[in-house]
Amino acid sequence: MKVLCLGAHPDDPETGMGGTLRRYALAGDSVTVLYLTGGEAGIADCPPDEARRIRTSEAEAACRILGVSPRWFAQVDGDTLLNRQEYERMHEVFREEGPDVVFTHWPQDSHRDHRVCAALALDAWMAVCGPDVPLYHYEVMRGTQTFCWQPTDWVDTSDVLEAKRAASFAHVSQKIAEVYDEDHGVMERLRGLENGTRSAEGFLRQHPGASGRLPV
């Protein structure tokens, strides 16, 4: 399969669904992570160009750990755009990627960049993908960024936690290792309890595709 995961910033896909991405890669699927921005606003007191250099390098290292391919949409962190030109650019990405399954942010996330990413993905999915292509939303920092969200599907990540954490910790500038257990780790355990496994990632189904279930 061809898997396309969209994230607004470097580290969003890794912390939100890095375990699932790793499972796809281990299964031999072709996985592309499309980053909407380069994280230009994500390092305090750091010029945007330097922040982009640092954060894109971290994302590329994280993708190597997960066994997936990074791709950049080249919008700017904190100044994302939603207009006809950007919609059409995203349509072209979807045509080039030809995904069999799509993942993106939840459209009601608190971060504007997340909402822009979700809107662009939804529009491209509707314009380019057929009804057999499932679309799912993943959560990021539940309770502080992702609200009004409840999973419909779960993926057991018990056997891929080491890779997910290593990919997340590759984003050294974000200091994820310092807060992981109290934040993303709690989410993993909560979704695991719901799924009856040690750890899991949850997804909210926008469209189930032909099979009616998450294809992983």
C-alpha positions in Angstrom: 0.0 0.0 0.0 0.9 3.7 -0.3 0.3 5.5 3.0 0.2 9.3 3.2 0.3 11.0 6.6 0.1 14.8 6.8 1.4 16.8 9.8 1.5 20.5 10.3 5.0 20.5 12.0 8.0 18.3 12.4 7.2 16.0 15.3 3.4 16.0 14.9 3.1 12.7 12.9 5.8 11.0 15.0 4.3 11.7 18.4 0.7 11.4 17.1 1.0 8.1 15.2 4.7 7.1 15.0 3.9 3.6 16.1 1.3 3.1 13.3 3.7 4.5 10.7 6.4 2.1 11.9 4.0 -0.8 11.6 3.2 0.1 8.0 6.9 0.4 7.2 7.6 -3.0 8.7 4.8 -4.5 6.6 6.6 -3.3 3.5 4.2 -0.5 2.7 5.4 2.8 1.1 4.9 5.5 3.6 5.2 9.3 3.0 5.1 11.8 5.8 4.1 15.2 4.4 5.1 18.1 6.6 3.1 21.3 6.0 5.8 23.5 7.4 9.4 23.4 8.5 8.7 24.3 12.1 10.1 27.9 11.7 8.4 29.2 14.8 9.1 26.2 17.0 12.4 27.2 18.7 12.4 30.1 21.1 14.8 32.9 20.2 15.9 31.2 17.1 15.7 32.9 13.6 13.1 31.2 11.4 15.7 30.0 8.8 17.9 28.4 11.4 14.8 26.9 13.1 13.7 25.4 9.8 17.2 23.9 9.2 17.3 22.3 12.6 13.7 21.0 12.6 13.7 19.6 9.1 17.0 17.8 9.9 15.4 16.4 13.0 12.3 15.2 11.0 14.5 13.5 8.5 16.3 11.7 11.2 13.0 10.7 12.8 11.7 9.4 9.4 14.9 7.3 9.0 14.2 5.6 12.3 10.6 4.8 11.3 11.6 3.7 7.8 9.4 6.3 6.1 10.0 9.1 3.6 9.7 12.8 4.4 8.2 15.3 2.0 7.9 19.1 2.5 4.9 21.3 1.5 7.0 24.4 2.2 4.5 26.5 4.1 5.7 28.6 7.1 5.0 27.6 10.7 2.6 30.1 12.3 1.8 31.7 8.9 0.0 28.9 7.1 -2.2 29.7 4.1 -5.6 28.4 3.0 -6.5 29.6 -0.4 -7.1 28.4 -4.0 -3.5 28.1 -4.8 -2.7 26.0 -1.8 -5.7 23.8 -2.3 -4.5 23.1 -5.9 -0.9 22.5 -4.8 -2.2 19.9 -2.3 -4.3 18.3 -5.0 -1.1 17.8 -7.0 0.6 16.2 -4.1 -2.2 13.7 -3.7 -2.1 12.9 -7.5 1.6 12.3 -7.3 1.4 10.1 -4.1 -1.7 8.2 -5.1 -2.4 7.1 -1.5 -4.3 4.0 -0.5 -4.9 5.4 3.0 -4.6 9.0 4.3 -4.0 10.3 7.8 -4.2 13.9 8.9 -4.9 16.2 11.9 -8.3 16.6 13.5 -10.0 19.8 12.0 -10.9 21.1 15.4 -7.4 21.1 16.9 -6.5 24.2 18.9 -3.5 25.0 16.7 -4.3 27.0 13.6 -1.6 25.2 11.5 -3.2 21.8 12.4 -6.6 23.1 11.2 -5.1 24.4 7.9 -3.4 21.1 7.4 -6.6 19.2 7.9 -8.6 21.4 5.6 -6.0 21.0 2.8 -6.0 17.3 3.3 -9.7 16.9 3.3 -10.2 19.0 0.2 -7.5 17.0 -1.7 -8.9 13.7 -0.5 -12.4 14.6 -1.7 -11.1 16.0 -5.1 -8.5 13.3 -5.9 -9.2 10.1 -4.0 -12.0 7.6 -4.7 -14.5 6.2 -2.2 -12.2 3.2 -1.5 -9.5 5.4 0.0 -10.0 5.6 3.8 -9.2 8.8 5.7 -8.4 9.0 9.4 -7.6 11.7 11.9 -4.9 11.3 14.6 -4.6 13.1 17.9 -1.8 15.3 19.1 -1.5 16.3 22.8 -5.0 15.4 23.9 -6.5 18.0 26.2 -4.2 20.8 25.1 -4.4 20.6 21.3 -6.9 17.9 20.3 -10.5 18.5 21.6 -13.9 17.0 20.9 -12.3 13.9 19.6 -12.9 10.2 20.3 -11.3 7.3 18.4 -13.3 4.9 16.3 -10.3 2.7 15.5 -7.1 1.6 17.3 -3.7 0.2 16.3 -1.7 -1.9 18.7 1.7 -0.3 19.1 3.1 -2.4 21.9 5.8 -3.9 19.7 6.9 -0.7 18.1 7.1 1.7 21.0 10.9 1.8 21.0 11.0 3.1 17.4 8.2 5.6 18.0 9.9 7.0 21.1 13.3 7.1 19.3 11.7 9.0 16.4 9.9 11.4 18.8 13.1 12.0 20.7 15.0 12.8 17.5 13.3 16.2 17.7 15.8 17.3 20.3 14.9 21.0 19.9 11.4 20.3 21.2 12.6 18.6 24.4 10.0 15.8 23.9 12.0 13.3 26.0 11.4 15.6 29.0 7.6 15.4 28.8 6.9 12.3 26.8 5.8 10.0 29.7 3.4 12.5 31.2 2.0 13.5 27.8 2.2 11.1 24.8 2.9 8.2 27.1 -0.4 8.7 28.9 -2.2 8.8 25.6 -0.5 5.5 24.6 -1.6 3.8 27.8 -5.2 5.2 27.6 -5.7 4.0 24.0 -4.1 0.7 25.0 -6.7 0.2 27.8 -9.4 1.0 25.3 -7.9 -1.5 22.8 -7.1 -4.2 25.3 -3.4 -4.0 24.6 -0.4 -2.6 26.5 -0.2 0.4 24.2 -2.2 1.7 21.2 -2.8 4.7 19.0 -6.3 5.9 18.3 -7.8 7.2 15.1 -11.1 8.9 14.2 -12.6 7.6 11.0 -13.6 10.2 8.5 -14.3 7.6 5.8 -13.8 3.9 6.3 -12.9 2.9 2.7 -14.1 -0.3 1.1 -13.2 -2.6 4.0 -14.9 -0.5 6.7 -11.8 -0.8 8.9 -8.4 0.8 9.4 -6.1 -1.1 6.9 -3.1 -1.9 9.1 
